[in-house]
Amino acid sequence: MSFWFWHGLRKGVQSTRYPARAENTPGVSPGRPVNTDFSSAEEARRAAAICPTDAIIAHGKSTYINHGKCVHCQLCLRSLPSPMNWEPGYEWTRLPSNRAESLPLPSAFAKSMHIMVVDAGDCGACLRELKQLNNPLYNMHRLGFFLTATPRAADLLLVVGPVSENMRGPLLKTWEAMPTSRKVMAVGACAISGGVFGKSFMCACGVSSVLPVDFEVPGNPPPPLAILHGLLVVAGRKSVGPVQESPKGDTAPWR
Ligand code: SF4
């Protein structure tokens, strides 16, 4: 018997128990800022001013976060006398701001879903986190999620990156080649809002300006468990995460 066979038997299963159980191992998620009530309007304004992507809006003594724009620079945590509240967790998948609801794939796909990944100008960070889902700790195959290199066999189009002008055509062609039961998931702040790239002559400022997006996974980059939560939402095995309130009192996710 090989060394690795006995090693495996001795150590037992090391993969995360998520989604059956919450994964609380330190370091699995960087967490994220959440809406915060400060003691003065000046503190709230200071928090909004420090954010490089305008993800924080000050409204009186309160600040509101648009997670679709947050690039996880942590300036609002580390560089303010009164930091923003910061939540742990990773179940961040949400609906795009232009959709009241998105249906998951039909139940036949719940335990076997094929994913086509398109890098639409990604810096490499979201792809690196996505790659972790294939390692023994996250092991997405145990949940029936598989990557495919052909759009004809794909159920989900997973897009990372802000959609650079050069990738607009290939992205559309990929989407058109998929079966019509397809779902689209934008992963990362750049794919949701353009992130640090913003809108320019070279950048479409997010996937939803090119294709109808069904689900979004905020984060910059989102940790592997956040992406896994997104896959489970698309497969209808989990529901979308809690929604942050917007300054208008509107509970829909906002940009
Ligand atoms: S962590 Fe997010 S919300 Fe906070 S300053 Fe950076 S980009 Fe803005």
py3Dmol code that shows the C-alpha trace and the ligand (Angstrom):
import py3Dmol

protein = """\
ATOM      1  CA  MET A   1       0.000   0.000   0.000  1.00  0.00           C
ATOM      2  CA  SER A   2       1.258   3.467  -0.796  1.00  0.00           C
ATOM      3  CA  PHE A   3       2.320   5.942   1.828  1.00  0.00           C
ATOM      4  CA  TRP A   4      -0.436   8.377   0.787  1.00  0.00           C
ATOM      5  CA  PHE A   5      -3.132   5.698   1.141  1.00  0.00           C
ATOM      6  CA  TRP A   6      -2.152   5.044   4.789  1.00  0.00           C
ATOM      7  CA  HIS A   7      -1.624   8.726   5.441  1.00  0.00           C
ATOM      8  CA  GLY A   8      -5.164   9.395   4.182  1.00  0.00           C
ATOM      9  CA  LEU A   9      -6.631   6.649   6.353  1.00  0.00           C
ATOM     10  CA  ARG A  10      -4.833   7.945   9.450  1.00  0.00           C
ATOM     11  CA  LYS A  11      -5.825  11.576   8.962  1.00  0.00           C
ATOM     12  CA  GLY A  12      -9.442  10.965   7.911  1.00  0.00           C
ATOM     13  CA  VAL A  13     -11.488  13.421   5.850  1.00  0.00           C
ATOM     14  CA  GLN A  14      -9.918  16.884   5.880  1.00  0.00           C
ATOM     15  CA  SER A  15     -12.334  18.624   3.500  1.00  0.00           C
ATOM     16  CA  THR A  16     -14.518  21.390   4.869  1.00  0.00           C
ATOM     17  CA  ARG A  17     -17.929  20.253   6.155  1.00  0.00           C
ATOM     18  CA  TYR A  18     -19.565  23.285   4.518  1.00  0.00           C
ATOM     19  CA  PRO A  19     -22.426  23.424   3.501  1.00  0.00           C
ATOM     20  CA  ALA A  20     -23.589  20.757   6.012  1.00  0.00           C
ATOM     21  CA  ARG A  21     -21.896  22.769   8.791  1.00  0.00           C
ATOM     22  CA  ALA A  22     -20.603  26.339   8.973  1.00  0.00           C
ATOM     23  CA  GLU A  23     -16.853  26.607   8.420  1.00  0.00           C
ATOM     24  CA  ASN A  24     -15.367  28.743  11.203  1.00  0.00           C
ATOM     25  CA  THR A  25     -11.653  28.008  10.796  1.00  0.00           C
ATOM     26  CA  PRO A  26      -9.753  31.302  11.215  1.00  0.00           C
ATOM     27  CA  GLY A  27      -8.628  32.745   7.905  1.00  0.00           C
ATOM     28  CA  VAL A  28     -11.225  31.140   5.619  1.00  0.00           C
ATOM     29  CA  SER A  29     -12.725  34.579   4.996  1.00  0.00           C
ATOM     30  CA  PRO A  30     -11.372  38.147   5.259  1.00  0.00           C
ATOM     31  CA  GLY A  31     -14.845  39.325   6.363  1.00  0.00           C
ATOM     32  CA  ARG A  32     -16.235  42.607   5.069  1.00  0.00           C
ATOM     33  CA  PRO A  33     -17.433  46.038   6.252  1.00  0.00           C
ATOM     34  CA  VAL A  34     -21.128  46.489   7.042  1.00  0.00           C
ATOM     35  CA  ASN A  35     -23.467  49.429   7.593  1.00  0.00           C
ATOM     36  CA  THR A  36     -22.325  51.334  10.669  1.00  0.00           C
ATOM     37  CA  ASP A  37     -23.852  53.940  12.978  1.00  0.00           C
ATOM     38  CA  PHE A  38     -21.245  56.464  14.174  1.00  0.00           C
ATOM     39  CA  SER A  39     -21.544  58.881  17.087  1.00  0.00           C
ATOM     40  CA  SER A  40     -21.340  61.925  14.808  1.00  0.00           C
ATOM     41  CA  ALA A  41     -22.042  62.871  11.198  1.00  0.00           C
ATOM     42  CA  GLU A  42     -18.415  64.001  10.877  1.00  0.00           C
ATOM     43  CA  GLU A  43     -17.161  60.459  11.619  1.00  0.00           C
ATOM     44  CA  ALA A  44     -19.556  59.032   9.030  1.00  0.00           C
ATOM     45  CA  ARG A  45     -18.376  61.563   6.424  1.00  0.00           C
ATOM     46  CA  ARG A  46     -14.747  60.705   7.200  1.00  0.00           C
ATOM     47  CA  ALA A  47     -15.446  57.001   6.635  1.00  0.00           C
ATOM     48  CA  ALA A  48     -17.088  57.739   3.278  1.00  0.00           C
ATOM     49  CA  ALA A  49     -14.216  59.996   2.221  1.00  0.00           C
ATOM     50  CA  ILE A  50     -11.551  57.352   2.866  1.00  0.00           C
ATOM     51  CA  CYS A  51     -13.112  54.761   0.535  1.00  0.00           C
ATOM     52  CA  PRO A  52     -11.274  54.719  -2.841  1.00  0.00           C
ATOM     53  CA  THR A  53     -14.227  53.274  -4.805  1.00  0.00           C
ATOM     54  CA  ASP A  54     -17.117  55.266  -3.270  1.00  0.00           C
ATOM     55  CA  ALA A  55     -18.511  52.055  -1.786  1.00  0.00           C
ATOM     56  CA  ILE A  56     -19.419  53.918   1.432  1.00  0.00           C
ATOM     57  CA  ILE A  57     -22.248  56.462   1.486  1.00  0.00           C
ATOM     58  CA  ALA A  58     -22.655  58.697   4.544  1.00  0.00           C
ATOM     59  CA  HIS A  59     -26.189  59.606   5.550  1.00  0.00           C
ATOM     60  CA  GLY A  60     -26.357  61.560   8.808  1.00  0.00           C
ATOM     61  CA  LYS A  61     -24.484  59.579  11.458  1.00  0.00           C
ATOM     62  CA  SER A  62     -24.812  56.344   9.480  1.00  0.00           C
ATOM     63  CA  THR A  63     -22.784  54.834   6.678  1.00  0.00           C
ATOM     64  CA  TYR A  64     -24.083  52.386   4.079  1.00  0.00           C
ATOM     65  CA  ILE A  65     -21.967  49.937   2.137  1.00  0.00           C
ATOM     66  CA  ASN A  66     -22.374  48.927  -1.460  1.00  0.00           C
ATOM     67  CA  HIS A  67     -20.592  45.573  -1.445  1.00  0.00           C
ATOM     68  CA  GLY A  68     -20.601  45.463  -5.224  1.00  0.00           C
ATOM     69  CA  LYS A  69     -18.049  48.285  -5.203  1.00  0.00           C
ATOM     70  CA  CYS A  70     -16.008  47.355  -2.119  1.00  0.00           C
ATOM     71  CA  VAL A  71     -12.466  46.272  -3.084  1.00  0.00           C
ATOM     72  CA  HIS A  72     -11.512  45.046   0.406  1.00  0.00           C
ATOM     73  CA  CYS A  73      -8.696  47.552   0.846  1.00  0.00           C
ATOM     74  CA  GLN A  74      -9.516  47.631   4.606  1.00  0.00           C
ATOM     75  CA  LEU A  75      -8.842  51.391   4.828  1.00  0.00           C
ATOM     76  CA  CYS A  76     -12.175  51.841   6.611  1.00  0.00           C
ATOM     77  CA  LEU A  77     -11.071  49.268   9.193  1.00  0.00           C
ATOM     78  CA  ARG A  78      -7.442  50.208   9.773  1.00  0.00           C
ATOM     79  CA  SER A  79      -7.105  53.905   8.974  1.00  0.00           C
ATOM     80  CA  LEU A  80      -9.993  55.509  10.828  1.00  0.00           C
ATOM     81  CA  PRO A  81     -10.082  56.526  14.515  1.00  0.00           C
ATOM     82  CA  SER A  82     -13.572  54.945  14.663  1.00  0.00           C
ATOM     83  CA  PRO A  83     -13.515  51.983  12.237  1.00  0.00           C
ATOM     84  CA  MET A  84     -16.472  50.610  10.318  1.00  0.00           C
ATOM     85  CA  ASN A  85     -18.156  47.506  11.710  1.00  0.00           C
ATOM     86  CA  TRP A  86     -16.684  44.384  10.152  1.00  0.00           C
ATOM     87  CA  GLU A  87     -18.537  41.073   9.860  1.00  0.00           C
ATOM     88  CA  PRO A  88     -17.014  37.632   9.463  1.00  0.00           C
ATOM     89  CA  GLY A  89     -18.759  35.169   7.139  1.00  0.00           C
ATOM     90  CA  TYR A  90     -18.826  34.331   3.464  1.00  0.00           C
ATOM     91  CA  GLU A  91     -22.449  33.720   2.426  1.00  0.00           C
ATOM     92  CA  TRP A  92     -22.489  36.904   0.376  1.00  0.00           C
ATOM     93  CA  THR A  93     -24.242  35.906  -2.862  1.00  0.00           C
ATOM     94  CA  ARG A  94     -26.899  38.424  -3.814  1.00  0.00           C
ATOM     95  CA  LEU A  95     -29.250  39.381  -6.638  1.00  0.00           C
ATOM     96  CA  PRO A  96     -28.151  42.118  -9.058  1.00  0.00           C
ATOM     97  CA  SER A  97     -29.680  45.509  -8.273  1.00  0.00           C
ATOM     98  CA  ASN A  98     -31.798  45.413 -11.451  1.00  0.00           C
ATOM     99  CA  ARG A  99     -33.553  42.121 -10.509  1.00  0.00           C
ATOM    100  CA  ALA A 100     -36.276  41.507  -7.964  1.00  0.00           C
ATOM    101  CA  GLU A 101     -35.692  37.746  -8.126  1.00  0.00           C
ATOM    102  CA  SER A 102     -33.608  35.121  -9.901  1.00  0.00           C
ATOM    103  CA  LEU A 103     -34.598  31.497 -10.094  1.00  0.00           C
ATOM    104  CA  PRO A 104     -31.971  28.794  -9.529  1.00  0.00           C
ATOM    105  CA  LEU A 105     -31.398  26.062 -12.089  1.00  0.00           C
ATOM    106  CA  PRO A 106     -34.112  23.371 -12.242  1.00  0.00           C
ATOM    107  CA  SER A 107     -33.788  20.729  -9.503  1.00  0.00           C
ATOM    108  CA  ALA A 108     -32.348  18.183 -11.959  1.00  0.00           C
ATOM    109  CA  PHE A 109     -29.100  20.206 -11.861  1.00  0.00           C
ATOM    110  CA  ALA A 110     -28.906  20.414  -8.075  1.00  0.00           C
ATOM    111  CA  LYS A 111     -26.366  17.623  -7.698  1.00  0.00           C
ATOM    112  CA  SER A 112     -24.581  17.895 -11.050  1.00  0.00           C
ATOM    113  CA  MET A 113     -23.772  21.308 -12.424  1.00  0.00           C
ATOM    114  CA  HIS A 114     -21.187  22.151 -15.075  1.00  0.00           C
ATOM    115  CA  ILE A 115     -19.514  25.524 -14.934  1.00  0.00           C
ATOM    116  CA  MET A 116     -17.939  27.477 -17.785  1.00  0.00           C
ATOM    117  CA  VAL A 117     -15.519  30.109 -16.479  1.00  0.00           C
ATOM    118  CA  VAL A 118     -14.755  33.190 -18.569  1.00  0.00           C
ATOM    119  CA  ASP A 119     -11.903  35.495 -17.597  1.00  0.00           C
ATOM    120  CA  ALA A 120     -13.192  38.835 -18.875  1.00  0.00           C
ATOM    121  CA  GLY A 121     -10.145  40.889 -17.923  1.00  0.00           C
ATOM    122  CA  ASP A 122      -9.563  39.562 -14.407  1.00  0.00           C
ATOM    123  CA  CYS A 123      -6.342  40.542 -12.587  1.00  0.00           C
ATOM    124  CA  GLY A 124      -5.915  36.917 -11.494  1.00  0.00           C
ATOM    125  CA  ALA A 125      -7.132  37.270  -7.906  1.00  0.00           C
ATOM    126  CA  CYS A 126     -10.684  35.931  -8.391  1.00  0.00           C
ATOM    127  CA  LEU A 127      -9.376  33.129 -10.625  1.00  0.00           C
ATOM    128  CA  ARG A 128      -6.873  32.146  -7.944  1.00  0.00           C
ATOM    129  CA  GLU A 129      -9.648  31.884  -5.329  1.00  0.00           C
ATOM    130  CA  LEU A 130     -11.825  29.955  -7.777  1.00  0.00           C
ATOM    131  CA  LYS A 131      -8.983  27.508  -8.395  1.00  0.00           C
ATOM    132  CA  GLN A 132      -8.963  26.695  -4.663  1.00  0.00           C
ATOM    133  CA  LEU A 133     -12.361  25.017  -5.074  1.00  0.00           C
ATOM    134  CA  ASN A 134     -10.583  22.126  -6.777  1.00  0.00           C
ATOM    135  CA  ASN A 135      -8.205  21.487  -3.873  1.00  0.00           C
ATOM    136  CA  PRO A 136      -8.865  18.803  -1.206  1.00  0.00           C
ATOM    137  CA  LEU A 137     -10.044  21.331   1.411  1.00  0.00           C
ATOM    138  CA  TYR A 138     -12.938  22.770  -0.609  1.00  0.00           C
ATOM    139  CA  ASN A 139     -13.268  19.886  -3.080  1.00  0.00           C
ATOM    140  CA  MET A 140     -16.270  21.137  -5.053  1.00  0.00           C
ATOM    141  CA  HIS A 141     -16.552  17.797  -6.896  1.00  0.00           C
ATOM    142  CA  ARG A 142     -17.987  16.215  -3.729  1.00  0.00           C
ATOM    143  CA  LEU A 143     -20.954  18.591  -4.218  1.00  0.00           C
ATOM    144  CA  GLY A 144     -21.403  17.761  -7.892  1.00  0.00           C
ATOM    145  CA  PHE A 145     -19.808  20.938  -9.327  1.00  0.00           C
ATOM    146  CA  PHE A 146     -17.508  20.478 -12.319  1.00  0.00           C
ATOM    147  CA  LEU A 147     -15.651  22.872 -14.603  1.00  0.00           C
ATOM    148  CA  THR A 148     -16.168  22.398 -18.314  1.00  0.00           C
ATOM    149  CA  ALA A 149     -14.236  23.847 -21.229  1.00  0.00           C
ATOM    150  CA  THR A 150     -17.206  23.843 -23.615  1.00  0.00           C
ATOM    151  CA  PRO A 151     -20.168  26.213 -23.417  1.00  0.00           C
ATOM    152  CA  ARG A 152     -22.430  23.584 -25.033  1.00  0.00           C
ATOM    153  CA  ALA A 153     -22.108  21.423 -21.919  1.00  0.00           C
ATOM    154  CA  ALA A 154     -22.264  24.281 -19.381  1.00  0.00           C
ATOM    155  CA  ASP A 155     -25.174  25.114 -17.077  1.00  0.00           C
ATOM    156  CA  LEU A 156     -23.579  28.137 -15.447  1.00  0.00           C
ATOM    157  CA  LEU A 157     -21.506  30.936 -16.961  1.00  0.00           C
ATOM    158  CA  LEU A 158     -19.202  32.210 -14.222  1.00  0.00           C
ATOM    159  CA  VAL A 159     -17.559  35.497 -15.167  1.00  0.00           C
ATOM    160  CA  VAL A 160     -14.634  37.208 -13.449  1.00  0.00           C
ATOM    161  CA  GLY A 161     -13.195  40.582 -14.439  1.00  0.00           C
ATOM    162  CA  PRO A 162     -14.809  43.899 -15.469  1.00  0.00           C
ATOM    163  CA  VAL A 163     -15.296  42.825 -19.144  1.00  0.00           C
ATOM    164  CA  SER A 164     -12.542  44.514 -21.078  1.00  0.00           C
ATOM    165  CA  GLU A 165     -13.422  45.646 -24.604  1.00  0.00           C
ATOM    166  CA  ASN A 166     -11.430  42.741 -26.077  1.00  0.00           C
ATOM    167  CA  MET A 167     -13.436  40.206 -24.075  1.00  0.00           C
ATOM    168  CA  ARG A 168     -16.903  41.601 -24.791  1.00  0.00           C
ATOM    169  CA  GLY A 169     -17.279  39.613 -28.057  1.00  0.00           C
ATOM    170  CA  PRO A 170     -15.913  36.282 -26.750  1.00  0.00           C
ATOM    171  CA  LEU A 171     -18.096  36.585 -23.639  1.00  0.00           C
ATOM    172  CA  LEU A 172     -21.234  37.135 -25.732  1.00  0.00           C
ATOM    173  CA  LYS A 173     -20.338  34.259 -28.053  1.00  0.00           C
ATOM    174  CA  THR A 174     -19.856  31.938 -25.084  1.00  0.00           C
ATOM    175  CA  TRP A 175     -23.229  32.930 -23.608  1.00  0.00           C
ATOM    176  CA  GLU A 176     -24.988  32.436 -26.950  1.00  0.00           C
ATOM    177  CA  ALA A 177     -23.446  28.949 -27.344  1.00  0.00           C
ATOM    178  CA  MET A 178     -24.850  27.749 -23.997  1.00  0.00           C
ATOM    179  CA  PRO A 179     -28.181  25.921 -23.585  1.00  0.00           C
ATOM    180  CA  THR A 180     -31.010  28.368 -22.825  1.00  0.00           C
ATOM    181  CA  SER A 181     -31.464  27.018 -19.284  1.00  0.00           C
ATOM    182  CA  ARG A 182     -28.126  28.772 -18.532  1.00  0.00           C
ATOM    183  CA  LYS A 183     -27.494  30.979 -15.526  1.00  0.00           C
ATOM    184  CA  VAL A 184     -24.930  33.777 -15.279  1.00  0.00           C
ATOM    185  CA  MET A 185     -22.986  34.583 -12.116  1.00  0.00           C
ATOM    186  CA  ALA A 186     -20.685  37.620 -11.781  1.00  0.00           C
ATOM    187  CA  VAL A 187     -17.884  36.943  -9.299  1.00  0.00           C
ATOM    188  CA  GLY A 188     -15.923  39.763  -7.667  1.00  0.00           C
ATOM    189  CA  ALA A 189     -16.316  43.540  -7.423  1.00  0.00           C
ATOM    190  CA  CYS A 190     -14.870  44.078 -10.915  1.00  0.00           C
ATOM    191  CA  ALA A 191     -17.425  41.750 -12.537  1.00  0.00           C
ATOM    192  CA  ILE A 192     -20.240  43.440 -10.573  1.00  0.00           C
ATOM    193  CA  SER A 193     -19.417  47.140 -10.871  1.00  0.00           C
ATOM    194  CA  GLY A 194     -16.093  47.490 -12.704  1.00  0.00           C
ATOM    195  CA  GLY A 195     -14.258  47.729  -9.344  1.00  0.00           C
ATOM    196  CA  VAL A 196     -11.071  49.764  -9.540  1.00  0.00           C
ATOM    197  CA  PHE A 197     -11.259  49.767 -13.345  1.00  0.00           C
ATOM    198  CA  GLY A 198     -14.531  51.715 -13.495  1.00  0.00           C
ATOM    199  CA  LYS A 199     -16.148  52.606 -16.808  1.00  0.00           C
ATOM    200  CA  SER A 200     -13.847  53.608 -19.625  1.00  0.00           C
ATOM    201  CA  PHE A 201     -13.476  53.174 -23.377  1.00  0.00           C
ATOM    202  CA  MET A 202     -11.684  49.876 -22.635  1.00  0.00           C
ATOM    203  CA  CYS A 203     -14.008  48.507 -19.965  1.00  0.00           C
ATOM    204  CA  ALA A 204     -17.717  47.679 -19.808  1.00  0.00           C
ATOM    205  CA  CYS A 205     -17.929  48.372 -16.070  1.00  0.00           C
ATOM    206  CA  GLY A 206     -19.284  44.948 -15.091  1.00  0.00           C
ATOM    207  CA  VAL A 207     -20.980  41.918 -16.646  1.00  0.00           C
ATOM    208  CA  SER A 208     -24.543  43.229 -16.298  1.00  0.00           C
ATOM    209  CA  SER A 209     -23.868  45.907 -18.924  1.00  0.00           C
ATOM    210  CA  VAL A 210     -23.251  43.106 -21.445  1.00  0.00           C
ATOM    211  CA  LEU A 211     -25.371  40.120 -20.305  1.00  0.00           C
ATOM    212  CA  PRO A 212     -28.337  39.470 -17.995  1.00  0.00           C
ATOM    213  CA  VAL A 213     -26.743  38.454 -14.690  1.00  0.00           C
ATOM    214  CA  ASP A 214     -28.681  36.141 -12.349  1.00  0.00           C
ATOM    215  CA  PHE A 215     -26.487  36.203  -9.258  1.00  0.00           C
ATOM    216  CA  GLU A 216     -23.535  38.203  -7.929  1.00  0.00           C
ATOM    217  CA  VAL A 217     -20.787  37.199  -5.490  1.00  0.00           C
ATOM    218  CA  PRO A 218     -19.248  40.368  -4.006  1.00  0.00           C
ATOM    219  CA  GLY A 219     -15.666  40.458  -2.723  1.00  0.00           C
ATOM    220  CA  ASN A 220     -12.317  41.492  -4.084  1.00  0.00           C
ATOM    221  CA  PRO A 221     -11.557  38.690  -4.447  1.00  0.00           C
ATOM    222  CA  PRO A 222     -14.331  36.697  -2.771  1.00  0.00           C
ATOM    223  CA  PRO A 223     -12.877  33.820  -0.705  1.00  0.00           C
ATOM    224  CA  PRO A 224     -13.452  30.256  -2.006  1.00  0.00           C
ATOM    225  CA  LEU A 225     -16.344  29.657   0.399  1.00  0.00           C
ATOM    226  CA  ALA A 226     -18.149  32.765  -0.907  1.00  0.00           C
ATOM    227  CA  ILE A 227     -17.856  31.405  -4.461  1.00  0.00           C
ATOM    228  CA  LEU A 228     -18.991  27.984  -3.239  1.00  0.00           C
ATOM    229  CA  HIS A 229     -22.022  29.640  -1.648  1.00  0.00           C
ATOM    230  CA  GLY A 230     -22.776  31.222  -5.029  1.00  0.00           C
ATOM    231  CA  LEU A 231     -22.637  27.832  -6.739  1.00  0.00           C
ATOM    232  CA  LEU A 232     -24.979  26.369  -4.130  1.00  0.00           C
ATOM    233  CA  VAL A 233     -27.402  29.271  -4.674  1.00  0.00           C
ATOM    234  CA  VAL A 234     -27.398  28.684  -8.451  1.00  0.00           C
ATOM    235  CA  ALA A 235     -28.022  24.973  -7.805  1.00  0.00           C
ATOM    236  CA  GLY A 236     -30.968  25.843  -5.524  1.00  0.00           C
ATOM    237  CA  ARG A 237     -29.323  24.331  -2.439  1.00  0.00           C
ATOM    238  CA  LYS A 238     -28.821  27.617  -0.553  1.00  0.00           C
ATOM    239  CA  SER A 239     -30.566  30.977  -0.597  1.00  0.00           C
ATOM    240  CA  VAL A 240     -29.000  34.383  -1.209  1.00  0.00           C
ATOM    241  CA  GLY A 241     -27.270  36.110   1.704  1.00  0.00           C
ATOM    242  CA  PRO A 242     -28.700  38.911   3.875  1.00  0.00           C
ATOM    243  CA  VAL A 243     -29.257  42.230   2.126  1.00  0.00           C
ATOM    244  CA  GLN A 244     -27.692  45.459   3.386  1.00  0.00           C
ATOM    245  CA  GLU A 245     -30.101  48.357   3.696  1.00  0.00           C
ATOM    246  CA  SER A 246     -29.492  51.264   1.314  1.00  0.00           C
ATOM    247  CA  PRO A 247     -29.607  54.951   2.367  1.00  0.00           C
ATOM    248  CA  LYS A 248     -33.100  55.336   0.880  1.00  0.00           C
ATOM    249  CA  GLY A 249     -34.450  52.621   3.155  1.00  0.00           C
ATOM    250  CA  ASP A 250     -34.681  50.423   0.087  1.00  0.00           C
ATOM    251  CA  THR A 251     -33.725  46.824   0.934  1.00  0.00           C
ATOM    252  CA  ALA A 252     -32.670  45.908  -2.612  1.00  0.00           C
ATOM    253  CA  PRO A 253     -28.907  45.614  -3.221  1.00  0.00           C
ATOM    254  CA  TRP A 254     -27.696  48.872  -4.718  1.00  0.00           C
ATOM    255  CA  ARG A 255     -24.799  50.251  -6.696  1.00  0.00           C
TER     256      ARG A 255
END
"""
ligand_1 = """\
8
SF4
S -12.744 47.994 2.551
Fe -14.290 48.424 0.957
S -15.709 49.896 1.901
Fe -13.795 49.896 3.145
S -12.570 51.586 2.297
Fe -11.911 49.681 1.228
S -13.214 49.609 -0.622
Fe -14.161 51.096 0.750
"""
view = py3Dmol.view(width=600, height=400)
view.addModel(protein, "pdb")
view.setStyle({"model": 0}, {"cartoon": {"style": "trace"}})
view.addModel(ligand_1, "xyz")
view.setStyle({"model": 1}, {"stick": {}})
view.zoomTo()
view.show()
